[in-house]
């Protein structure tokens, strides 16, 4: 496998399903005009990797790429006889930059498909271009809920719809004695939708959000916002920050004396293994929800964690697991169609046919929203064998987002 700037084979039953599905009219994608069936190409498989490799999300994007590279290395760097070539671009967390880079990957680099995009505002900015160009895009980042309802046949997501982890978490909090909270998150599309998804689950179960606070993305000093929290004296705080923002918020929350007086709940991204070492003991006791924890006790996760640690000398974050699963989705689906990325309808059918056990647990795609159906875990930051990590308190199995946008 090469990076410019830079295990499993699909079974025969899935091959038969995809072949049969691919034979159906491709009108949904091509206006009734099916492309000519092409023989399997042995040209390199060019995968565009578009992500936020700079600024506040840089570590998240690098973890995603690490997980992807780990999986591709495990399968020998090729799929269906095509050598994998990664073409990497930085979206700078800027929607316009992301759109420009997406067009470059598709039109100039002529990649077979694109994956990545951590920032939800960037992912949303790509939707219309993907719709018009029919480029194949597997989002391995942004969890913004509205991405599930754009109805673009060639747009899939292998991570999550934020509703999946936040609505059940709000419900769990309310049913476990939390009646009121203040919600705070970074002021961008992903932050505001995170609060929206949490609020729906929390209020439907009888809870009440007293106030919402949105500091700008990339805030260095949270003192003004923490002073507001302290003066409001809520019984709990629900929060969502990621990357370096998550480190600063958690540490400053403790420094302001809030940790000892107001229980902190969070989106799981805020207390993942990419930030926990920097947050240190200030993160202990934070309860969160997510579809992954590196402490999950299943064979796939044990293998993933061991091999990731051996290669990168670190524990994998959820972002690394996202990249690993994205690579497996690409491998599984393209193997099933003999690597023919020209046929977008069969690629789509192959993505929908996938079923496998990921490090996060059982994984399959929702055929309506083209996002995963998967487990969600309620977790608490604790000291485990001398390491600060997330221990699982409860499992919400097989969570499927609503087939239509929640109101």
C-alpha positions as CSV (number, residue, x, y, z in Angstrom):
1,X,0.0,0.0,0.0
2,X,1.3,3.5,-0.8
3,X,0.3,6.9,0.6
4,X,0.8,9.8,-1.7
5,X,1.7,12.6,0.7
6,X,1.1,11.0,1.7
7,X,-9.7,-10.1,7.2
8,X,-11.6,-11.2,5.7
9,X,-12.9,-12.2,2.3
10,X,-16.6,-11.9,1.5
11,X,-18.4,-15.2,1.5
12,X,-20.1,-16.7,-1.5
13,X,-23.6,-16.0,-0.2
14,X,-22.9,-12.3,-0.1
15,X,-21.3,-12.4,-3.6
16,X,-24.6,-14.0,-4.9
17,X,-26.7,-11.3,-3.2
18,X,-24.6,-8.5,-4.6
19,X,-24.5,-10.0,-8.1
20,X,-28.3,-10.4,-8.1
21,X,-28.8,-6.9,-6.7
22,X,-26.4,-5.4,-9.1
23,X,-28.3,-6.9,-12.0
24,X,-31.4,-4.9,-11.2
25,X,-32.0,-1.6,-13.1
26,X,-29.6,1.1,-12.1
27,X,-32.1,3.8,-12.7
28,X,-32.0,5.1,-9.1
29,X,-28.4,6.2,-9.7
30,X,-28.1,6.8,-13.4
31,X,-31.5,7.9,-14.5
32,X,-32.4,4.6,-16.2
33,X,-29.1,4.3,-18.2
34,X,-27.0,1.5,-16.8
35,X,-23.2,1.8,-17.3
36,X,-21.5,-0.9,-19.4
37,X,-20.2,-3.8,-17.2
38,X,-16.5,-3.6,-17.1
39,X,-13.9,-6.3,-16.5
40,X,-12.1,-6.3,-13.3
41,X,-9.4,-3.7,-13.4
42,X,-6.0,-4.4,-11.9
43,X,-5.1,-0.7,-11.9
44,X,-4.2,0.7,-8.4
45,X,-7.2,1.3,-6.1
46,X,-7.0,5.0,-5.4
47,X,-8.7,6.0,-2.2
48,X,-9.1,9.7,-1.3
49,X,-8.5,10.4,2.4
50,X,-10.0,13.8,3.2
51,X,-9.8,14.9,6.8
52,X,-8.8,17.6,9.3
53,X,-5.1,16.9,9.5
54,X,-4.4,20.4,11.0
55,X,-5.9,22.6,13.7
56,X,-8.0,21.3,16.6
57,X,-9.0,18.0,15.0
58,X,-5.5,17.0,13.8
59,X,-5.0,14.1,16.3
60,X,-8.5,12.8,15.4
61,X,-7.7,12.7,11.7
62,X,-4.4,11.0,12.3
63,X,-5.9,8.4,14.5
64,X,-8.5,7.7,11.7
65,X,-5.7,7.3,9.2
66,X,-3.7,5.1,11.6
67,X,-6.6,2.7,12.0
68,X,-7.1,2.6,8.2
69,X,-3.5,1.9,7.5
70,X,-3.4,-0.9,10.2
71,X,-6.3,-2.8,8.5
72,X,-4.9,-2.3,5.0
73,X,-1.5,-3.6,6.1
74,X,-3.2,-6.7,7.6
75,X,-4.7,-7.6,4.2
76,X,-1.5,-7.1,2.3
77,X,-2.2,-3.6,0.9
78,X,-4.4,-4.7,-2.0
79,X,-8.1,-5.5,-2.6
80,X,-9.3,-7.8,-5.4
81,X,-5.8,-7.7,-7.0
82,X,-5.7,-3.9,-7.0
83,X,-2.8,-2.3,-5.0
84,X,-4.2,0.3,-2.5
85,X,-3.0,3.9,-3.0
86,X,-4.1,6.6,-0.5
87,X,-4.3,10.2,-1.7
88,X,-4.5,12.4,1.4
89,X,-5.9,16.0,1.6
90,X,-6.5,18.3,4.6
91,X,-9.9,20.1,4.8
92,X,-8.7,22.4,7.6
93,X,-12.1,22.1,9.3
94,X,-13.3,24.6,6.6
95,X,-16.3,23.6,4.5
96,X,-15.2,25.6,1.4
97,X,-11.7,24.1,1.6
98,X,-13.2,20.6,2.1
99,X,-15.4,21.0,-1.0
100,X,-12.4,22.2,-3.1
101,X,-10.3,19.3,-1.9
102,X,-13.1,16.9,-2.6
103,X,-13.4,18.1,-6.2
104,X,-9.7,17.8,-6.6
105,X,-9.7,14.2,-5.4
106,X,-12.6,13.2,-7.7
107,X,-11.9,15.3,-10.8
108,X,-8.1,15.6,-10.9
109,X,-6.8,12.7,-8.9
110,X,-9.7,10.5,-10.2
111,X,-9.9,8.4,-7.0
112,X,-12.2,5.4,-6.9
113,X,-13.8,6.6,-3.7
114,X,-13.3,9.1,-0.8
115,X,-13.4,8.4,2.9
116,X,-12.7,10.5,6.0
117,X,-14.1,13.9,7.1
118,X,-14.2,14.3,10.8
119,X,-15.8,17.7,10.9
120,X,-19.6,17.6,10.5
121,X,-19.7,21.1,8.9
122,X,-17.4,19.9,6.2
123,X,-19.3,16.6,5.7
124,X,-22.6,18.6,5.2
125,X,-20.9,20.9,2.7
126,X,-20.0,17.9,0.5
127,X,-23.5,16.5,0.2
128,X,-24.7,18.3,-3.0
129,X,-21.4,17.7,-4.8
130,X,-21.6,14.0,-4.0
131,X,-25.2,13.9,-5.2
132,X,-24.4,15.6,-8.5
133,X,-21.1,13.9,-9.2
134,X,-22.2,10.4,-8.0
135,X,-18.7,10.1,-6.3
136,X,-18.7,7.3,-3.8
137,X,-18.2,8.7,-0.3
138,X,-17.8,6.7,2.9
139,X,-17.8,9.1,5.8
140,X,-15.5,7.8,8.6
141,X,-16.0,10.8,10.8
142,X,-18.7,13.4,11.4
143,X,-21.7,12.2,13.5
144,X,-24.1,15.0,12.7
145,X,-27.5,13.5,12.6
146,X,-28.8,15.3,9.6
147,X,-26.3,13.5,7.4
148,X,-28.4,10.4,7.7
149,X,-31.4,12.0,5.9
150,X,-29.8,13.6,2.8
151,X,-30.9,10.7,0.5
152,X,-27.7,10.4,-1.6
153,X,-27.3,6.8,-2.9
154,X,-23.5,7.0,-3.0
155,X,-23.0,8.5,0.5
156,X,-22.5,6.1,3.4
157,X,-21.3,6.5,6.9
158,X,-19.5,3.9,9.0
159,X,-19.3,5.8,12.3
160,X,-22.6,6.9,13.9
161,X,-25.6,9.2,13.8
162,X,-25.2,11.3,16.9
163,X,-28.8,10.5,17.8
164,X,-27.7,6.9,18.3
165,X,-25.5,7.6,21.3
166,X,-27.1,10.8,22.7
167,X,-30.8,10.1,22.7
168,X,-30.3,6.8,24.6
169,X,-27.9,8.6,26.9
170,X,-30.4,11.3,27.7
171,X,-32.9,8.7,28.5
172,X,-30.5,6.8,30.7
173,X,-29.5,9.9,32.6
174,X,-33.1,10.8,33.4
175,X,-33.9,7.3,34.4
176,X,-30.9,7.2,36.7
177,X,-31.8,10.2,38.8
178,X,-30.7,13.3,36.8
179,X,-33.6,15.7,36.5
180,X,-32.0,18.9,35.4
181,X,-28.8,19.9,33.5
182,X,-27.0,22.6,31.7
183,X,-25.8,21.6,28.2
184,X,-22.5,23.0,26.8
185,X,-20.8,22.3,23.5
186,X,-18.5,23.8,20.8
187,X,-20.3,26.2,18.6
188,X,-20.4,24.3,15.2
189,X,-22.8,22.0,13.5
190,X,-21.7,18.9,15.3
191,X,-21.8,20.6,18.7
192,X,-25.3,22.1,18.3
193,X,-26.8,18.8,16.9
194,X,-25.1,16.9,19.8
195,X,-27.1,19.0,22.2
196,X,-30.3,18.7,20.2
197,X,-30.0,14.9,20.1
198,X,-29.3,14.7,23.8
199,X,-32.0,17.1,24.7
200,X,-34.7,15.0,22.9
201,X,-33.8,11.8,24.8
202,X,-33.4,13.7,28.2
203,X,-36.7,15.7,28.0
204,X,-38.8,12.8,26.7
205,X,-37.7,10.8,29.8
206,X,-38.7,13.7,32.1
207,X,-35.5,15.7,32.3
208,X,-35.1,19.5,31.8
209,X,-32.2,21.4,30.1
210,X,-31.9,24.6,32.1
211,X,-29.6,26.5,29.8
212,X,-27.3,25.9,26.7
213,X,-23.8,27.4,26.4
214,X,-21.8,27.3,23.1
215,X,-18.2,28.5,23.2
216,X,-16.4,28.9,19.8
217,X,-14.6,25.9,18.4
218,X,-10.9,26.2,19.4
219,X,-11.5,28.2,22.7
220,X,-8.4,28.4,24.8
221,X,-9.8,30.0,27.9
222,X,-13.2,28.7,29.1
223,X,-13.2,30.9,32.3
224,X,-16.1,33.0,31.2
225,X,-18.3,30.0,30.4
226,X,-17.2,28.1,33.5
227,X,-18.0,31.2,35.7
228,X,-21.5,31.1,34.1
229,X,-21.8,27.4,35.0
230,X,-20.6,28.0,38.6
231,X,-23.0,30.9,39.2
232,X,-25.9,28.8,37.7
233,X,-25.0,26.0,40.1
234,X,-26.8,23.2,38.1
235,X,-27.2,19.7,39.6
236,X,-25.3,18.3,36.5
237,X,-23.6,19.4,33.3
238,X,-23.8,17.6,29.9
239,X,-21.0,18.5,27.5
240,X,-19.4,17.9,24.1
241,X,-15.9,19.0,23.1
242,X,-13.4,17.1,21.1
243,X,-9.6,17.2,20.5
244,X,-7.7,19.9,22.3
245,X,-10.9,21.6,23.3
246,X,-11.9,18.5,25.3
247,X,-8.5,18.6,27.1
248,X,-8.8,22.3,28.0
249,X,-12.5,22.1,29.1
250,X,-12.0,19.0,31.4
251,X,-8.9,20.4,33.0
252,X,-10.4,23.9,33.5
253,X,-13.6,22.5,34.8
254,X,-11.6,20.8,37.6
255,X,-9.5,23.9,38.2
256,X,-12.6,26.0,38.7
257,X,-13.7,23.7,41.4
258,X,-16.7,22.4,39.4
259,X,-15.6,18.8,39.4
260,X,-16.2,18.4,43.1
261,X,-19.6,20.0,43.1
262,X,-21.3,19.3,39.8
263,X,-21.4,15.9,38.1
264,X,-20.1,16.0,34.5
265,X,-21.7,13.9,31.8
266,X,-20.4,14.0,28.2
267,X,-20.5,12.8,24.7
268,X,-18.1,9.9,24.6
269,X,-15.8,11.7,22.1
270,X,-14.9,14.1,24.9
271,X,-13.2,11.4,27.0
272,X,-11.6,9.1,24.5
273,X,-8.1,7.6,24.6
274,X,-6.8,10.4,22.3
275,X,-7.4,13.0,25.1
276,X,-7.6,11.0,28.4
277,X,-3.8,10.9,28.9
278,X,-3.7,14.7,28.8
279,X,-6.9,15.1,30.9
280,X,-5.4,12.8,33.5
281,X,-7.2,12.4,36.8
282,X,-9.3,15.4,36.1
283,X,-11.4,13.1,33.9
284,X,-12.1,10.5,36.5
285,X,-15.8,9.9,37.2
286,X,-17.1,11.5,34.0
287,X,-19.9,9.4,32.5
288,X,-20.4,9.3,28.8
289,X,-22.0,7.3,26.0
290,X,-20.4,6.0,22.8
291,X,-20.5,3.1,20.4
292,X,-16.9,2.0,21.3
293,X,-14.5,1.7,24.3
294,X,-11.0,0.3,24.0
295,X,-11.8,-1.9,27.1
296,X,-14.6,-3.8,25.3
297,X,-14.3,-7.5,26.0
298,X,-14.7,-9.2,22.6
299,X,-12.2,-11.0,20.4
300,X,-12.2,-8.4,17.6
301,X,-11.5,-5.6,20.0
302,X,-8.7,-7.5,21.8
303,X,-7.0,-8.2,18.5
304,X,-7.5,-4.6,17.3
305,X,-6.1,-3.1,20.5
306,X,-3.1,-5.4,20.6
307,X,-2.1,-4.9,17.0
308,X,-2.7,-1.1,17.2
309,X,-0.5,-0.9,20.3
310,X,2.2,-3.0,18.6
311,X,2.2,-0.7,15.6
312,X,1.7,2.7,17.1
313,X,2.8,2.3,20.7
314,X,-0.5,3.7,22.0
315,X,-4.1,2.7,22.7
316,X,-6.6,3.3,19.8
317,X,-9.2,6.0,20.1
318,X,-12.7,5.7,18.7
319,X,-11.3,7.7,15.7
320,X,-8.8,5.0,15.0
321,X,-11.5,2.4,15.3
322,X,-13.5,4.4,12.8
323,X,-10.7,4.3,10.3
324,X,-10.2,0.5,10.9
325,X,-13.9,-0.1,10.2
326,X,-13.9,2.1,7.2
327,X,-11.0,0.1,5.7
328,X,-12.9,-3.1,6.4
329,X,-16.1,-1.8,4.8
330,X,-14.1,-0.9,1.7
331,X,-12.4,-4.3,1.7
332,X,-15.6,-6.3,2.3
333,X,-17.7,-4.4,-0.3
334,X,-15.1,-4.2,-3.1
335,X,-14.1,-7.9,-2.7
336,X,-17.7,-8.8,-3.2
337,X,-17.8,-7.1,-6.6
338,X,-14.2,-8.1,-7.7
339,X,-12.9,-4.5,-7.2
340,X,-15.1,-3.0,-10.0
341,X,-15.5,0.5,-8.6
342,X,-17.0,1.7,-12.0
343,X,-20.3,0.1,-11.0
344,X,-21.7,2.4,-8.3
345,X,-25.0,0.5,-8.0
346,X,-23.2,-2.8,-7.1
347,X,-20.9,-0.9,-4.7
348,X,-23.9,0.4,-2.9
349,X,-25.5,-3.0,-2.8
350,X,-22.3,-4.5,-1.4
351,X,-22.1,-1.9,1.3
352,X,-25.7,-2.7,2.3
353,X,-25.0,-6.4,2.3
354,X,-22.1,-6.3,4.8
355,X,-22.4,-8.0,8.1
356,X,-19.4,-8.4,10.4
357,X,-18.2,-8.1,14.0
358,X,-16.1,-5.0,14.4
359,X,-14.0,-4.0,17.5
360,X,-17.1,-2.0,18.6
361,X,-19.4,-5.1,18.3
362,X,-21.9,-6.3,15.7
363,X,-22.0,-4.0,12.6
364,X,-24.4,-3.6,9.7
365,X,-25.8,-0.8,7.6
366,X,-29.3,0.7,8.0
367,X,-30.7,0.3,4.4
368,X,-32.7,3.5,4.7
369,X,-30.2,5.9,6.2
370,X,-27.0,4.1,5.1
371,X,-25.5,4.6,8.6
372,X,-24.6,1.8,11.0
373,X,-26.9,-0.2,13.3
374,X,-24.8,-1.0,16.4
375,X,-24.4,-1.2,20.2
376,X,-24.1,1.9,22.4
377,X,-22.2,1.8,25.7
378,X,-22.7,3.9,28.8
379,X,-19.2,4.4,30.2
380,X,-17.4,5.9,33.2
381,X,-13.8,7.1,33.3
382,X,-12.0,5.1,35.9
383,X,-8.5,3.8,36.8
384,X,-8.2,0.3,35.3
385,X,-4.9,-1.6,36.0
386,X,-3.1,1.7,36.5
387,X,-4.5,3.3,33.3
388,X,-7.2,5.9,33.1
389,X,-9.8,4.5,30.7
390,X,-13.5,4.0,30.1
391,X,-15.2,1.1,31.9
392,X,-18.6,0.0,30.5
393,X,-21.5,0.5,32.9
394,X,-24.3,-0.6,30.6
395,X,-25.0,-1.7,27.0
396,X,-27.8,-0.6,24.8
397,X,-27.9,-3.2,22.1
398,X,-28.5,-2.9,18.3
399,X,-29.5,0.8,18.3
400,X,-31.0,1.9,15.0
401,X,-31.5,5.6,14.3
402,X,-35.0,6.7,13.2
403,X,-35.6,6.1,9.5
404,X,-36.8,9.7,9.2
405,X,-35.4,12.9,10.7
406,X,-36.5,13.3,14.4
407,X,-38.5,16.5,15.1
